[in-house]
Amino acid sequence: MTYRPGRNLVTCAIVLAVLCLGTFVWTPFAAVPAVGCVLLVILAEIDRRRVVVALRSVSVSRTLPVVAGRDRPFVGTLLLQNSGQYVVNADVRDVVPADCRPAFSLHRCVLAAGNQQQVTETYRIPNRGQHHFGPVWLRASGPWQLMDAQQAVDSTGRVRVLPETFASWDKLTKDTAAQLMLLDKATRTRHHGVGTEFESLHAFRDGDDPRRIDWRATARMRQPIVRRFQIERHRDVMILIDCGRLMGSDTGCGSKLDCAVDAALNLSRVALQSGDRCGVAAYDSEVRGFLPPVVGIKSLGSIVDCVYDLHTEYQETDFTRIHAELQTRQSKRSLVVVLSDLSDAETSRLQCASLRTLSRRHLVLFAALRTPLLNQIIHAPVDTVLDGAKQAVTYRLLRDRGQALYALERSGVHVLDIEPQQLTVPLINQFVALRQRNLL
């Protein structure tokens, strides 16, 4: 607890200083300011003790939502309880996260003895992740306003900020439901091959493949028994999210990484609801996180915990690291969705080579997120030589990017070239189309 002079103590000190000037006129008058100083010190100490007792009798509890949408309003509540016998006039200041809006929250409260009061505030946090609130600072004055005291109450709280469309599923279904393909609608699809998913055991018949004989079951039943397999209906889906420097550029509604995380969470929900197994990984110059495919809509929380707090550290992306990790930990053929972008020709060459190698084992969907700043530079008027040089470099970057995407398509990689803020719905539709074509 810290203390400082109150408003009335400062006023009395000024008055005593003026009275001290009277000693130069009449010496016996010196006793008046001396007695006044002693009296003021005694009263200030009594006032300090009263305010200490009053502040220590105040308890604070906090209520925050567990999850909030990015840059969406949510309400935080402080409940102040006065268990003492004195009335407390206190200023309540809450310590909020650095990127929270409003950045400063101060309220004046009058707490009667034995009563409580609620303080509510509406906040917005524009960045994803886990954000911490607290402590709460209380500042009060004594009954005579000679001394002020303030103390911090350990009333902390935290809120997880998720992408806005994921935190509010109603928004996505209301705005874009007409564009989403229905997963459960009846469709005619051709299932090629004999399948690799075990179905049942059956007695050997003419025409069965002898390589399918289950020798243990044959010995047990004393007749040839073969394994029957079916076409896999539930696939493995791996979503790879690039956290490198290219994903940190602003799109007008957050960074490209924000849009990628938003789309990844919605795609994982669709995949899990359709019965597929879904995993997720994050990478830049190294692997930041890897969650193997999980099954069931109840596993969605594990995916959220893995990616909702991703932030870019503006490092150069090294796709070979995540490629090696994926080849080691996900040997089964899967649908691999890569959310990233391409930059200069040298970096694009290395990444495209890794994607082509990856497509030999897996079905790869590469979602290339465009950089809105490049379009702004192209359409900006050219007034100086510097503006012309910027446009020339931009055209070269876009040319290299287009050539790299075309080469990826020719090599068997499915490419989705799109603006970041429009990624979610086309990505889900592309996933549904690939799923219905049974390319796995």
Number of C-alpha atoms within 10 A of each C-alpha: 11 10 16 13 15 20 14 14 20 14 11 15 15 12 13 17 12 12 16 17 13 15 15 10 10 9 9 10 15 16 12 14 20 14 10 16 16 11 11 17 13 12 15 22 14 16 20 25 13 17 28 21 15 25 24 14 17 20 15 20 16 19 15 16 14 11 14 24 21 23 20 17 15 15 13 16 15 19 14 19 19 23 17 18 12 18 16 24 20 22 17 21 18 23 18 22 17 13 12 16 16 14 14 12 15 14 13 14 18 14 21 17 17 14 13 17 14 13 15 14 15 13 18 19 23 19 20 23 19 15 18 15 19 18 18 20 19 24 21 24 27 23 16 17 18 24 27 22 22 20 17 17 18 13 17 18 18 18 16 19 25 28 26 19 18 21 18 14 11 11 13 17 13 9 9 11 13 9 12 17 16 11 16 7 6 7 8 7 9 9 13 9 8 11 14 11 13 12 12 10 15 14 14 18 11 6 6 13 12 14 8 14 19 16 15 11 17 15 11 10 11 10 12 18 22 22 20 18 15 14 16 14 13 15 20 22 26 27 24 24 24 29 30 23 16 24 30 19 17 16 19 10 13 19 20 30 27 29 22 25 27 22 25 28 24 20 23 25 21 18 26 23 16 17 15 22 22 29 26 25 22 23 21 23 19 17 18 16 15 21 17 16 20 20 17 15 18 11 17 20 11 13 22 17 12 18 24 19 17 20 17 19 13 15 15 14 23 18 22 17 15 24 17 13 13 19 14 10 11 16 10 13 16 21 23 23 23 22 28 22 22 24 16 14 16 11 14 18 15 13 21 20 15 17 24 19 13 18 21 13 15 23 20 21 24 23 22 20 24 23 23 16 12 17 14 11 18 17 9 12 11 14 8 8 8 10 14 16 12 14 20 13 14 17 16 13 17 18 14 19 20 14 14 20 23 13 14 19 16 11 16 15 22 18 18 18 15 15 16 27 20 12 22 22 18 18 23 21 17 17 19 19 14 16 18 14 12 15 13 16
